[in-house]
Amino acid sequence: MKKPNDTELSNAELIEQAIRNNINKKSGIKLLETSNDWVVEQIEILLNCYPILRKYNYKTMGLEKLYALILTLSDHLEMDYEEQDDLLFVEYTNELKSIMSLKEMFLWLLLGAFKGKSHVHFKLDECVLNRLKIDKKGAIDYLCDNSYLIPVPEKKEYHFIMSIASVLSFNYKKLDPIINTILSIQKNSNKDLSLLNYIEYNRTGKNIDLHPELQKQSKRIKIKI
């Protein structure tokens, strides 16, 4: 994906490059040296999904304008959040009919990255995860893979601490086809499980665990329960 100069980069590639550079600079983590085709694809989907983001043109607008567009979009979509040190805190209510979509997760990732956060903290009620089935899972695999899970039994809450750098560094498009097939079969065979059972069945944070730098960064994160 290397191009001779920035004028030949697509909007999505430029955004991915800027986020990667921003995370590297703020965290000192050097594992995000190469472009990630999967992330570029997700950003392209976002740019095509939301009319307000289709206005972005890197030849005439800077990244500050993109950040402003994302903020405007987050207001329009009523994406409520709080900022806590290195975290963007997002609370999902027990009125959820389905879990977040992948594009919604990416909007949180972009918002967190442009705000200089290293992690996005999602709080979900146990009753939501118990009520929903795997077929309503949305982005749950990507969330689990790139988050450390902190259950709070006394409050019946589940907290996912998603590493933005972990999402950016793992290229799902490069997964072995055999592994993809096995994962598909597993999901189909477990389709009657609740999301809570499914999450407990899977190992969370496995992409973070691939990199000692990310492990250290994520384990330093303190959350307010």
SVG drawing of the C-alpha trace seen along z (x, -y; Angstrom):
<svg xmlns="http://www.w3.org/2000/svg" viewBox="-35 -23 44 49">
<polyline fill="none" stroke="black" stroke-width="0.4" points="0.0,0.0 3.0,-2.3 2.5,-5.3 5.1,-7.7 3.5,-10.7 0.5,-11.8 -1.4,-13.2 -2.0,-9.6 -3.4,-8.4 -7.2,-8.0 -9.1,-9.8 -9.4,-6.6 -5.6,-5.8 -4.7,-9.4 -7.0,-9.2 -5.6,-5.8 -2.1,-7.1 -2.9,-10.2 -4.5,-8.2 -1.6,-5.7 0.9,-8.5 -1.1,-10.3 -1.3,-7.1 2.4,-6.4 3.4,-10.0 1.2,-10.1 1.9,-6.6 5.5,-6.1 4.4,-2.7 6.2,-1.8 4.2,1.3 2.0,-0.7 4.6,-1.3 2.7,0.2 -0.7,-0.5 -3.6,1.8 -5.8,2.7 -8.7,3.8 -8.7,0.4 -8.6,-1.4 -11.6,0.6 -13.6,-0.2 -12.8,-3.9 -13.9,-3.8 -17.2,-2.2 -17.7,-5.1 -17.0,-7.7 -19.5,-6.2 -22.1,-5.6 -22.5,-9.1 -23.3,-12.0 -21.5,-14.4 -18.2,-12.4 -18.5,-12.2 -17.7,-15.9 -14.2,-15.2 -11.6,-15.7 -8.0,-15.7 -6.9,-17.9 -9.0,-20.8 -9.5,-20.0 -7.1,-19.3 -7.5,-16.7 -8.9,-19.4 -11.9,-19.6 -12.3,-15.8 -12.3,-16.0 -14.9,-18.7 -17.1,-16.6 -16.8,-13.6 -17.8,-15.8 -20.8,-17.1 -21.7,-13.5 -21.4,-12.3 -23.8,-15.1 -26.2,-14.2 -26.2,-10.5 -26.4,-11.5 -23.2,-9.6 -23.0,-10.4 -19.7,-10.0 -17.4,-11.3 -13.7,-11.9 -11.7,-10.3 -7.9,-10.8 -6.8,-8.4 -10.3,-7.1 -13.4,-7.9 -16.2,-6.5 -19.3,-5.1 -22.3,-3.7 -24.9,-1.5 -28.3,-1.4 -30.4,1.7 -32.8,0.6 -30.5,1.9 -32.1,4.1 -28.8,5.1 -25.2,4.4 -23.2,1.8 -22.4,2.3 -18.8,2.4 -19.1,-1.1 -20.4,-2.5 -17.4,-0.9 -15.1,-2.6 -16.7,-6.0 -15.9,-5.6 -12.3,-4.6 -11.9,-7.7 -13.4,-10.0 -11.1,-8.6 -8.0,-8.7 -8.6,-12.4 -9.2,-13.3 -5.8,-11.8 -7.2,-8.9 -5.5,-5.5 -8.6,-3.5 -12.4,-3.5 -14.2,-2.3 -17.6,-0.6 -19.9,0.2 -22.7,2.7 -25.3,4.0 -25.4,7.7 -29.1,7.9 -28.4,6.6 -25.7,9.3 -28.0,12.0 -31.0,10.9 -29.2,10.7 -28.2,13.7 -25.1,14.1 -26.9,13.3 -27.3,9.7 -23.6,9.5 -22.6,6.7 -19.0,5.8 -18.6,8.0 -15.8,10.1 -13.7,7.1 -14.5,5.5 -13.5,8.6 -10.4,9.3 -9.1,5.8 -10.4,5.2 -9.7,6.3 -12.9,7.3 -13.7,6.2 -16.9,7.7 -18.4,6.1 -20.7,8.8 -22.1,6.7 -23.4,4.1 -24.2,6.6 -22.0,4.6 -19.4,5.5 -16.6,3.1 -14.7,3.4 -11.4,1.4 -10.7,1.3 -7.2,0.4 -7.3,-1.8 -3.8,-0.8 -4.7,2.8 -7.5,2.3 -5.3,0.4 -2.5,2.9 -4.4,6.1 -5.3,6.8 -8.4,9.0 -8.1,9.3 -4.9,11.3 -6.5,14.0 -5.8,17.5 -8.8,18.8 -8.8,22.0 -9.1,20.0 -11.9,17.9 -13.8,21.1 -13.3,22.5 -14.5,19.2 -17.6,19.3 -18.4,22.8 -17.9,22.0 -20.2,19.0 -22.9,21.0 -22.7,23.8 -23.0,21.4 -25.8,19.2 -28.2,19.9 -25.9,18.7 -26.5,15.4 -23.9,12.7 -22.9,13.0 -22.2,16.8 -20.4,16.1 -18.1,13.5 -17.3,15.8 -16.6,18.6 -14.1,16.5 -10.8,15.1 -10.8,11.3 -7.9,9.0 -6.1,11.6 -4.8,9.0 -3.5,6.8 -1.6,9.8 0.3,10.1 2.3,7.0 4.0,6.4 3.9,2.6 0.1,2.7 -0.2,5.0 1.7,2.5 -0.3,-0.4 -3.6,1.2 -2.8,2.6 -1.9,-1.0 -5.4,-2.1 -7.5,-2.8 -11.3,-2.9 -13.9,-4.4 -16.5,-1.7"/>
</svg>
